[in-house]
Amino acid sequence: MVVEKSDIVVSRAGRDKGKIFFVLEEDGTFAYLANGKERKIETPKKKKLKHLQFVSESDCRAAEKLRSGEKLTNSELRKALASFERGRAGEVGGM
Protein backbone atom coordinates (compact mmCIF):
# COMPACT_ATOMS: atom_id res chain seq x y z
CA MET A 1 0.00 0.00 0.00
CA VAL A 2 1.21 3.48 -0.79
CA VAL A 3 0.54 6.16 1.78
CA GLU A 4 2.16 9.53 2.02
CA LYS A 5 2.71 12.13 4.68
CA SER A 6 -0.59 13.85 5.66
CA ASP A 7 -2.85 11.05 4.32
CA ILE A 8 -5.75 9.90 6.46
CA VAL A 9 -5.79 6.17 7.26
CA VAL A 10 -7.76 3.72 9.38
CA SER A 11 -6.13 1.01 11.47
CA ARG A 12 -7.21 -2.49 10.39
CA ALA A 13 -5.53 -4.46 13.19
CA GLY A 14 -4.53 -4.18 16.81
CA ARG A 15 -6.16 -2.55 19.78
CA ASP A 16 -6.59 0.66 17.79
CA LYS A 17 -8.58 -1.15 15.06
CA GLY A 18 -11.11 1.12 13.39
CA LYS A 19 -9.51 4.37 14.58
CA ILE A 20 -8.62 7.14 12.18
CA PHE A 21 -5.14 8.72 12.04
CA PHE A 22 -2.97 11.16 10.10
CA VAL A 23 0.26 9.78 8.65
CA LEU A 24 3.14 11.83 10.06
CA GLU A 25 5.93 9.91 8.31
CA GLU A 26 6.30 6.83 6.12
CA ASP A 27 9.49 4.83 5.57
CA GLY A 28 8.53 2.02 3.17
CA THR A 29 7.55 -0.62 5.74
CA PHE A 30 6.11 1.44 8.58
CA ALA A 31 4.00 4.54 8.99
CA TYR A 32 4.09 6.84 12.01
CA LEU A 33 0.57 7.86 13.00
CA ALA A 34 -1.07 10.40 15.29
CA ASN A 35 -4.61 11.52 15.99
CA GLY A 36 -3.92 14.10 18.69
CA LYS A 37 -5.80 12.19 21.39
CA GLU A 38 -4.60 8.66 22.12
CA ARG A 39 -1.54 9.12 19.93
CA LYS A 40 0.10 12.51 20.20
CA ILE A 41 2.45 14.09 17.69
CA GLU A 42 5.28 13.78 20.22
CA THR A 43 4.85 9.99 20.49
CA PRO A 44 3.42 8.69 17.20
CA LYS A 45 2.27 5.11 16.70
CA LYS A 46 4.60 3.00 14.55
CA LYS A 47 2.45 0.65 12.50
CA LYS A 48 3.10 -1.65 9.54
CA LEU A 49 1.57 -0.46 6.29
CA LYS A 50 -0.22 -3.78 5.78
CA HIS A 51 -2.28 -3.03 8.91
CA LEU A 52 -3.57 0.27 7.52
CA GLN A 53 -6.33 1.17 5.11
CA PHE A 54 -6.03 4.35 3.07
CA VAL A 55 -9.08 6.60 3.48
CA SER A 56 -8.32 9.93 1.89
CA GLU A 57 -5.79 12.54 0.93
CA SER A 58 -6.40 15.61 3.01
CA ASP A 59 -6.25 19.21 1.89
CA CYS A 60 -7.08 20.81 5.25
CA ARG A 61 -4.79 23.30 6.97
CA ALA A 62 -3.38 20.61 9.30
CA ALA A 63 -2.37 18.47 6.30
CA GLU A 64 -0.75 21.46 4.62
CA LYS A 65 1.25 22.12 7.80
CA LEU A 66 2.40 18.48 7.91
CA ARG A 67 3.53 18.54 4.29
CA SER A 68 5.39 21.85 4.66
CA GLY A 69 7.03 20.89 7.96
CA GLU A 70 5.40 23.65 10.01
CA LYS A 71 4.72 23.13 13.71
CA LEU A 72 1.41 21.36 14.26
CA THR A 73 -0.48 20.95 17.52
CA ASN A 74 -2.46 17.97 18.76
CA SER A 75 -5.62 20.07 18.94
CA GLU A 76 -5.27 20.96 15.25
CA LEU A 77 -5.02 17.25 14.44
CA ARG A 78 -8.08 16.43 16.53
CA LYS A 79 -10.14 19.20 14.93
CA ALA A 80 -9.12 18.18 11.40
CA LEU A 81 -9.99 14.52 12.00
CA ALA A 82 -13.29 15.42 13.66
CA SER A 83 -14.20 17.65 10.72
CA PHE A 84 -13.28 14.86 8.29
CA GLU A 85 -15.41 12.31 10.18
CA ARG A 86 -18.40 14.69 10.27
CA GLY A 87 -18.11 15.17 6.51
CA ARG A 88 -17.82 11.45 5.91
CA ALA A 89 -20.83 10.71 8.15
CA GLY A 90 -22.84 13.28 6.21
CA GLU A 91 -21.99 11.58 2.90
CA VAL A 92 -22.95 8.12 4.20
CA GLY A 93 -26.10 9.13 6.09
CA GLY A 94 -27.58 11.78 3.81
CA MET A 95 -29.18 11.22 0.42
C-alpha positions in Angstrom: 0.0 0.0 0.0 1.2 3.5 -0.8 0.5 6.2 1.8 2.2 9.5 2.0 2.7 12.1 4.7 -0.6 13.8 5.7 -2.9 11.1 4.3 -5.8 9.9 6.5 -5.8 6.2 7.3 -7.8 3.7 9.4 -6.1 1.0 11.5 -7.2 -2.5 10.4 -5.5 -4.5 13.2 -4.5 -4.2 16.8 -6.2 -2.6 19.8 -6.6 0.7 17.8 -8.6 -1.2 15.1 -11.1 1.1 13.4 -9.5 4.4 14.6 -8.6 7.1 12.2 -5.1 8.7 12.0 -3.0 11.2 10.1 0.3 9.8 8.6 3.1 11.8 10.1 5.9 9.9 8.3 6.3 6.8 6.1 9.5 4.8 5.6 8.5 2.0 3.2 7.5 -0.6 5.7 6.1 1.4 8.6 4.0 4.5 9.0 4.1 6.8 12.0 0.6 7.9 13.0 -1.1 10.4 15.3 -4.6 11.5 16.0 -3.9 14.1 18.7 -5.8 12.2 21.4 -4.6 8.7 22.1 -1.5 9.1 19.9 0.1 12.5 20.2 2.4 14.1 17.7 5.3 13.8 20.2 4.8 10.0 20.5 3.4 8.7 17.2 2.3 5.1 16.7 4.6 3.0 14.5 2.4 0.7 12.5 3.1 -1.6 9.5 1.6 -0.5 6.3 -0.2 -3.8 5.8 -2.3 -3.0 8.9 -3.6 0.3 7.5 -6.3 1.2 5.1 -6.0 4.4 3.1 -9.1 6.6 3.5 -8.3 9.9 1.9 -5.8 12.5 0.9 -6.4 15.6 3.0 -6.2 19.2 1.9 -7.1 20.8 5.3 -4.8 23.3 7.0 -3.4 20.6 9.3 -2.4 18.5 6.3 -0.7 21.5 4.6 1.3 22.1 7.8 2.4 18.5 7.9 3.5 18.5 4.3 5.4 21.8 4.7 7.0 20.9 8.0 5.4 23.6 10.0 4.7 23.1 13.7 1.4 21.4 14.3 -0.5 20.9 17.5 -2.5 18.0 18.8 -5.6 20.1 18.9 -5.3 21.0 15.2 -5.0 17.2 14.4 -8.1 16.4 16.5 -10.1 19.2 14.9 -9.1 18.2 11.4 -10.0 14.5 12.0 -13.3 15.4 13.7 -14.2 17.6 10.7 -13.3 14.9 8.3 -15.4 12.3 10.2 -18.4 14.7 10.3 -18.1 15.2 6.5 -17.8 11.4 5.9 -20.8 10.7 8.1 -22.8 13.3 6.2 -22.0 11.6 2.9 -22.9 8.1 4.2 -26.1 9.1 6.1 -27.6 11.8 3.8 -29.2 11.2 0.4 
